[in-house]
Amino acid sequence: MSTEPASPHWFKSSYSSNGGNCLEVADVIASRGAVLVRDSKNLDASALDVSALAFASFTAGVKDGMFAA
């Protein structure tokens, strides 16, 4: 029996300014060790299934300013 929710809970960063260029992230799917990511402007498109480790590395890089313009 799966304990995963029937549909993911999507959310945007609290730092998002709602300018239309946002990503939404779904809760970590623990049994798969994954995070789902999608384009907030195209909710019907497929979501990316990213490993939780890769997503944690990405968010750490963002916090450290690795992707600043």
Biopython code that builds the backbone (N, CA, C, O; Angstrom):
import numpy as np
from Bio.PDB.StructureBuilder import StructureBuilder

atoms = [
    (1, "MET", "N", (0.835, -1.180, 0.000)),
    (1, "MET", "CA", (0.000, 0.000, 0.000)),
    (1, "MET", "C", (0.880, 1.244, 0.000)),
    (1, "MET", "O", (1.789, 1.362, 0.823)),
    (2, "SER", "N", (0.616, 2.180, -0.923)),
    (2, "SER", "CA", (1.395, 3.408, -1.030)),
    (2, "SER", "C", (0.898, 4.446, -0.034)),
    (2, "SER", "O", (-0.305, 4.583, 0.189)),
    (3, "THR", "N", (1.837, 5.176, 0.564)),
    (3, "THR", "CA", (1.468, 6.255, 1.479)),
    (3, "THR", "C", (1.617, 7.615, 0.812)),
    (3, "THR", "O", (1.440, 8.645, 1.463)),
    (4, "GLU", "N", (1.943, 7.634, -0.487)),
    (4, "GLU", "CA", (2.088, 8.890, -1.205)),
    (4, "GLU", "C", (0.716, 9.488, -1.474)),
    (4, "GLU", "O", (-0.250, 8.755, -1.684)),
    (5, "PRO", "N", (0.621, 10.833, -1.468)),
    (5, "PRO", "CA", (-0.675, 11.463, -1.757)),
    (5, "PRO", "C", (-1.105, 11.194, -3.193)),
    (5, "PRO", "O", (-0.270, 10.968, -4.068)),
    (6, "ALA", "N", (-2.428, 11.220, -3.429)),
    (6, "ALA", "CA", (-2.957, 10.975, -4.766)),
    (6, "ALA", "C", (-2.482, 12.045, -5.744)),
    (6, "ALA", "O", (-2.214, 11.742, -6.907)),
    (7, "SER", "N", (-2.376, 13.281, -5.290)),
    (7, "SER", "CA", (-1.856, 14.347, -6.135)),
    (7, "SER", "C", (-0.875, 15.181, -5.316)),
    (7, "SER", "O", (-1.091, 15.411, -4.126)),
    (8, "PRO", "N", (0.195, 15.629, -5.953)),
    (8, "PRO", "CA", (1.215, 16.377, -5.215)),
    (8, "PRO", "C", (0.700, 17.737, -4.737)),
    (8, "PRO", "O", (-0.202, 18.317, -5.341)),
    (9, "HIS", "N", (1.275, 18.225, -3.668)),
    (9, "HIS", "CA", (0.978, 19.564, -3.146)),
    (9, "HIS", "C", (2.006, 20.523, -3.734)),
    (9, "HIS", "O", (3.173, 20.482, -3.345)),
    (10, "TRP", "N", (1.598, 21.383, -4.662)),
    (10, "TRP", "CA", (2.494, 22.307, -5.362)),
    (10, "TRP", "C", (2.589, 23.625, -4.613)),
    (10, "TRP", "O", (1.605, 24.087, -4.037)),
    (11, "PHE", "N", (3.773, 24.232, -4.618)),
    (11, "PHE", "CA", (3.943, 25.551, -4.008)),
    (11, "PHE", "C", (5.060, 26.306, -4.712)),
    (11, "PHE", "O", (5.924, 25.711, -5.355)),
    (12, "LYS", "N", (5.026, 27.626, -4.580)),
    (12, "LYS", "CA", (6.059, 28.512, -5.118)),
    (12, "LYS", "C", (6.893, 29.030, -3.949)),
    (12, "LYS", "O", (6.460, 28.995, -2.797)),
    (13, "SER", "N", (8.070, 29.500, -4.258)),
    (13, "SER", "CA", (8.932, 30.089, -3.252)),
    (13, "SER", "C", (8.275, 31.321, -2.649)),
    (13, "SER", "O", (7.570, 32.060, -3.337)),
    (14, "SER", "N", (8.507, 31.533, -1.379)),
    (14, "SER", "CA", (7.999, 32.751, -0.736)),
    (14, "SER", "C", (8.720, 33.979, -1.280)),
    (14, "SER", "O", (8.265, 35.102, -1.060)),
    (15, "TYR", "N", (9.831, 33.790, -1.983)),
    (15, "TYR", "CA", (10.571, 34.896, -2.593)),
    (15, "TYR", "C", (10.050, 35.236, -3.989)),
    (15, "TYR", "O", (10.510, 36.201, -4.599)),
    (16, "SER", "N", (9.110, 34.466, -4.493)),
    (16, "SER", "CA", (8.549, 34.687, -5.819)),
    (16, "SER", "C", (7.762, 35.992, -5.826)),
    (16, "SER", "O", (6.986, 36.265, -4.910)),
    (17, "SER", "N", (7.970, 36.796, -6.872)),
    (17, "SER", "CA", (7.265, 38.078, -6.961)),
    (17, "SER", "C", (6.036, 37.989, -7.861)),
    (17, "SER", "O", (5.439, 39.012, -8.195)),
    (18, "ASN", "N", (5.656, 36.790, -8.250)),
    (18, "ASN", "CA", (4.517, 36.570, -9.141)),
    (18, "ASN", "C", (4.671, 37.318, -10.461)),
    (18, "ASN", "O", (3.686, 37.790, -11.028)),
    (19, "GLY", "N", (5.898, 37.425, -10.949)),
    (19, "GLY", "CA", (6.156, 38.083, -12.217)),
    (19, "GLY", "C", (5.924, 37.188, -13.410)),
    (19, "GLY", "O", (6.131, 37.615, -14.545)),
    (20, "GLY", "N", (5.501, 35.960, -13.187)),
    (20, "GLY", "CA", (5.197, 35.057, -14.273)),
    (20, "GLY", "C", (6.322, 34.117, -14.654)),
    (20, "GLY", "O", (6.120, 33.228, -15.482)),
    (21, "ASN", "N", (7.485, 34.283, -14.084)),
    (21, "ASN", "CA", (8.619, 33.406, -14.405)),
    (21, "ASN", "C", (8.961, 32.535, -13.205)),
    (21, "ASN", "O", (10.093, 32.547, -12.722)),
    (22, "CYS", "N", (8.000, 31.796, -12.739)),
    (22, "CYS", "CA", (8.177, 31.015, -11.522)),
    (22, "CYS", "C", (8.148, 29.516, -11.796)),
    (22, "CYS", "O", (7.556, 29.037, -12.763)),
    (23, "LEU", "N", (8.796, 28.822, -10.922)),
    (23, "LEU", "CA", (8.692, 27.367, -10.881)),
    (23, "LEU", "C", (7.852, 27.001, -9.684)),
    (23, "LEU", "O", (7.825, 27.716, -8.682)),
    (24, "GLU", "N", (7.176, 25.896, -9.796)),
    (24, "GLU", "CA", (6.480, 25.335, -8.651)),
    (24, "GLU", "C", (7.137, 24.009, -8.313)),
    (24, "GLU", "O", (7.597, 23.279, -9.191)),
    (25, "VAL", "N", (7.168, 23.719, -7.039)),
    (25, "VAL", "CA", (7.800, 22.502, -6.549)),
    (25, "VAL", "C", (6.767, 21.734, -5.739)),
    (25, "VAL", "O", (5.990, 22.320, -4.985)),
    (26, "ALA", "N", (6.767, 20.420, -5.902)),
    (26, "ALA", "CA", (5.854, 19.579, -5.121)),
    (26, "ALA", "C", (6.619, 18.969, -3.960)),
    (26, "ALA", "O", (7.842, 18.839, -3.991)),
    (27, "ASP", "N", (5.876, 18.608, -2.956)),
    (27, "ASP", "CA", (6.459, 17.944, -1.790)),
    (27, "ASP", "C", (7.373, 16.804, -2.226)),
    (27, "ASP", "O", (7.142, 16.166, -3.254)),
    (28, "VAL", "N", (8.385, 16.563, -1.454)),
    (28, "VAL", "CA", (9.281, 15.443, -1.725)),
    (28, "VAL", "C", (8.483, 14.147, -1.660)),
    (28, "VAL", "O", (7.705, 13.924, -0.733)),
    (29, "ILE", "N", (8.689, 13.314, -2.644)),
    (29, "ILE", "CA", (8.051, 12.001, -2.651)),
    (29, "ILE", "C", (9.056, 11.043, -2.021)),
    (29, "ILE", "O", (9.914, 10.486, -2.707)),
    (30, "ALA", "N", (8.943, 10.865, -0.742)),
    (30, "ALA", "CA", (9.965, 10.191, 0.050)),
    (30, "ALA", "C", (10.282, 8.782, -0.436)),
    (30, "ALA", "O", (11.448, 8.388, -0.470)),
    (31, "SER", "N", (9.273, 8.029, -0.808)),
    (31, "SER", "CA", (9.534, 6.649, -1.194)),
    (31, "SER", "C", (10.354, 6.565, -2.480)),
    (31, "SER", "O", (11.001, 5.552, -2.742)),
    (32, "ARG", "N", (10.325, 7.639, -3.287)),
    (32, "ARG", "CA", (11.111, 7.670, -4.523)),
    (32, "ARG", "C", (12.328, 8.563, -4.386)),
    (32, "ARG", "O", (13.168, 8.587, -5.285)),
    (33, "GLY", "N", (12.452, 9.308, -3.276)),
    (33, "GLY", "CA", (13.567, 10.226, -3.095)),
    (33, "GLY", "C", (13.580, 11.297, -4.167)),
    (33, "GLY", "O", (14.639, 11.650, -4.685)),
    (34, "ALA", "N", (12.396, 11.821, -4.505)),
    (34, "ALA", "CA", (12.287, 12.752, -5.620)),
    (34, "ALA", "C", (11.520, 14.015, -5.243)),
    (34, "ALA", "O", (10.744, 14.046, -4.288)),
    (35, "VAL", "N", (11.773, 15.051, -6.035)),
    (35, "VAL", "CA", (11.048, 16.310, -5.955)),
    (35, "VAL", "C", (10.497, 16.561, -7.354)),
    (35, "VAL", "O", (11.194, 16.333, -8.342)),
    (36, "LEU", "N", (9.266, 17.024, -7.446)),
    (36, "LEU", "CA", (8.676, 17.357, -8.734)),
    (36, "LEU", "C", (8.777, 18.866, -8.951)),
    (36, "LEU", "O", (8.549, 19.646, -8.027)),
    (37, "VAL", "N", (9.118, 19.273, -10.172)),
    (37, "VAL", "CA", (9.268, 20.688, -10.523)),
    (37, "VAL", "C", (8.481, 20.935, -11.805)),
    (37, "VAL", "O", (8.535, 20.135, -12.739)),
    (38, "ARG", "N", (7.739, 22.068, -11.845)),
    (38, "ARG", "CA", (6.996, 22.403, -13.057)),
    (38, "ARG", "C", (6.994, 23.909, -13.275)),
    (38, "ARG", "O", (7.282, 24.683, -12.362)),
    (39, "ASP", "N", (6.667, 24.310, -14.494)),
    (39, "ASP", "CA", (6.549, 25.704, -14.886)),
    (39, "ASP", "C", (5.198, 26.219, -14.421)),
    (39, "ASP", "O", (4.165, 25.642, -14.762)),
    (40, "SER", "N", (5.191, 27.294, -13.650)),
    (40, "SER", "CA", (3.927, 27.800, -13.110)),
    (40, "SER", "C", (3.019, 28.390, -14.182)),
    (40, "SER", "O", (1.824, 28.568, -13.945)),
    (41, "LYS", "N", (3.564, 28.695, -15.357)),
    (41, "LYS", "CA", (2.751, 29.243, -16.444)),
    (41, "LYS", "C", (2.097, 28.154, -17.289)),
    (41, "LYS", "O", (1.178, 28.435, -18.058)),
    (42, "ASN", "N", (2.563, 26.918, -17.152)),
    (42, "ASN", "CA", (2.070, 25.828, -17.985)),
    (42, "ASN", "C", (1.788, 24.614, -17.105)),
    (42, "ASN", "O", (2.536, 23.636, -17.115)),
    (43, "LEU", "N", (0.723, 24.692, -16.362)),
    (43, "LEU", "CA", (0.417, 23.664, -15.369)),
    (43, "LEU", "C", (0.036, 22.322, -15.972)),
    (43, "LEU", "O", (0.082, 21.300, -15.287)),
    (44, "ASP", "N", (-0.338, 22.312, -17.242)),
    (44, "ASP", "CA", (-0.714, 21.058, -17.887)),
    (44, "ASP", "C", (0.477, 20.309, -18.474)),
    (44, "ASP", "O", (0.345, 19.150, -18.865)),
    (45, "ALA", "N", (1.627, 20.954, -18.539)),
    (45, "ALA", "CA", (2.824, 20.305, -19.076)),
    (45, "ALA", "C", (3.365, 19.297, -18.061)),
    (45, "ALA", "O", (3.017, 19.339, -16.881)),
    (46, "SER", "N", (4.200, 18.415, -18.527)),
    (46, "SER", "CA", (4.806, 17.413, -17.646)),
    (46, "SER", "C", (5.715, 18.075, -16.617)),
    (46, "SER", "O", (6.353, 19.091, -16.892)),
    (47, "ALA", "N", (5.762, 17.494, -15.455)),
    (47, "ALA", "CA", (6.666, 17.955, -14.403)),
    (47, "ALA", "C", (7.977, 17.188, -14.509)),
    (47, "ALA", "O", (8.012, 16.051, -14.981)),
    (48, "LEU", "N", (9.044, 17.821, -14.065)),
    (48, "LEU", "CA", (10.337, 17.145, -13.994)),
    (48, "LEU", "C", (10.434, 16.410, -12.677)),
    (48, "LEU", "O", (10.030, 16.930, -11.636)),
    (49, "ASP", "N", (10.958, 15.227, -12.718)),
    (49, "ASP", "CA", (11.168, 14.390, -11.544)),
    (49, "ASP", "C", (12.663, 14.463, -11.239)),
    (49, "ASP", "O", (13.473, 13.861, -11.945)),
    (50, "VAL", "N", (13.029, 15.198, -10.187)),
    (50, "VAL", "CA", (14.429, 15.456, -9.848)),
    (50, "VAL", "C", (14.764, 14.723, -8.552)),
    (50, "VAL", "O", (13.956, 14.693, -7.624)),
    (51, "SER", "N", (15.951, 14.135, -8.494)),
    (51, "SER", "CA", (16.321, 13.455, -7.247)),
    (51, "SER", "C", (16.388, 14.476, -6.112)),
    (51, "SER", "O", (16.780, 15.624, -6.320)),
    (52, "ALA", "N", (16.010, 14.053, -4.930)),
    (52, "ALA", "CA", (16.024, 14.943, -3.774)),
    (52, "ALA", "C", (17.433, 15.469, -3.511)),
    (52, "ALA", "O", (17.590, 16.622, -3.108)),
    (53, "LEU", "N", (18.449, 14.656, -3.730)),
    (53, "LEU", "CA", (19.832, 15.083, -3.523)),
    (53, "LEU", "C", (20.214, 16.174, -4.518)),
    (53, "LEU", "O", (20.834, 17.167, -4.136)),
    (54, "ALA", "N", (19.854, 16.003, -5.790)),
    (54, "ALA", "CA", (20.156, 17.014, -6.806)),
    (54, "ALA", "C", (19.421, 18.319, -6.501)),
    (54, "ALA", "O", (19.988, 19.400, -6.662)),
    (55, "PHE", "N", (18.175, 18.227, -6.068)),
    (55, "PHE", "CA", (17.413, 19.432, -5.759)),
    (55, "PHE", "C", (17.997, 20.154, -4.549)),
    (55, "PHE", "O", (18.053, 21.384, -4.524)),
    (56, "ALA", "N", (18.428, 19.400, -3.554)),
    (56, "ALA", "CA", (19.063, 20.008, -2.376)),
    (56, "ALA", "C", (20.357, 20.720, -2.772)),
    (56, "ALA", "O", (20.651, 21.802, -2.265)),
    (57, "SER", "N", (21.124, 20.118, -3.671)),
    (57, "SER", "CA", (22.358, 20.759, -4.152)),
    (57, "SER", "C", (22.044, 22.039, -4.915)),
    (57, "SER", "O", (22.729, 23.048, -4.747)),
    (58, "PHE", "N", (21.007, 22.001, -5.756)),
    (58, "PHE", "CA", (20.591, 23.182, -6.499)),
    (58, "PHE", "C", (20.173, 24.305, -5.557)),
    (58, "PHE", "O", (20.634, 25.436, -5.711)),
    (59, "THR", "N", (19.311, 24.016, -4.586)),
    (59, "THR", "CA", (18.846, 25.066, -3.689)),
    (59, "THR", "C", (19.983, 25.621, -2.834)),
    (59, "THR", "O", (19.993, 26.811, -2.518)),
    (60, "ALA", "N", (20.938, 24.774, -2.458)),
    (60, "ALA", "CA", (22.112, 25.266, -1.725)),
    (60, "ALA", "C", (22.915, 26.224, -2.604)),
    (60, "ALA", "O", (23.401, 27.246, -2.120)),
    (61, "GLY", "N", (23.058, 25.903, -3.891)),
    (61, "GLY", "CA", (23.763, 26.780, -4.821)),
    (61, "GLY", "C", (23.062, 28.115, -4.990)),
    (61, "GLY", "O", (23.716, 29.155, -5.072)),
    (62, "VAL", "N", (21.731, 28.094, -5.043)),
    (62, "VAL", "CA", (20.973, 29.340, -5.149)),
    (62, "VAL", "C", (21.215, 30.191, -3.910)),
    (62, "VAL", "O", (21.470, 31.390, -4.023)),
    (63, "LYS", "N", (21.139, 29.591, -2.739)),
    (63, "LYS", "CA", (21.353, 30.330, -1.487)),
    (63, "LYS", "C", (22.757, 30.902, -1.406)),
    (63, "LYS", "O", (22.967, 31.961, -0.816)),
    (64, "ASP", "N", (23.726, 30.200, -2.001)),
    (64, "ASP", "CA", (25.121, 30.656, -1.980)),
    (64, "ASP", "C", (25.438, 31.655, -3.086)),
    (64, "ASP", "O", (26.568, 32.136, -3.178)),
    (65, "GLY", "N", (24.448, 31.975, -3.933)),
    (65, "GLY", "CA", (24.637, 32.957, -4.988)),
    (65, "GLY", "C", (25.341, 32.443, -6.231)),
    (65, "GLY", "O", (25.839, 33.238, -7.028)),
    (66, "MET", "N", (25.393, 31.135, -6.412)),
    (66, "MET", "CA", (26.101, 30.552, -7.548)),
    (66, "MET", "C", (25.442, 30.880, -8.891)),
    (66, "MET", "O", (26.098, 30.796, -9.929)),
    (67, "PHE", "N", (24.169, 31.248, -8.889)),
    (67, "PHE", "CA", (23.451, 31.472, -10.142)),
    (67, "PHE", "C", (23.061, 32.931, -10.329)),
    (67, "PHE", "O", (22.225, 33.240, -11.177)),
    (68, "ALA", "N", (23.649, 33.827, -9.555)),
    (68, "ALA", "CA", (23.333, 35.248, -9.672)),
    (68, "ALA", "C", (23.855, 35.803, -10.992)),
    (68, "ALA", "O", (24.925, 35.423, -11.468)),
    (69, "ALA", "N", (23.086, 36.697, -11.562)),
    (69, "ALA", "CA", (23.469, 37.299, -12.858)),
    (69, "ALA", "C", (24.546, 38.335, -12.695)),
    (69, "ALA", "O", (24.981, 38.934, -13.678)),
]
sb = StructureBuilder()
sb.init_structure("model")
sb.init_model(0)
sb.init_chain("A")
sb.init_seg("    ")
for serial, (resi, resn, name, xyz) in enumerate(atoms, 1):
    if name == "N":
        sb.init_residue(resn, " ", resi, " ")
    sb.init_atom(name, np.array(xyz, "f"), 0.0, 1.0, " ", f" {name:<3s}", serial, name[0])
structure = sb.get_structure()
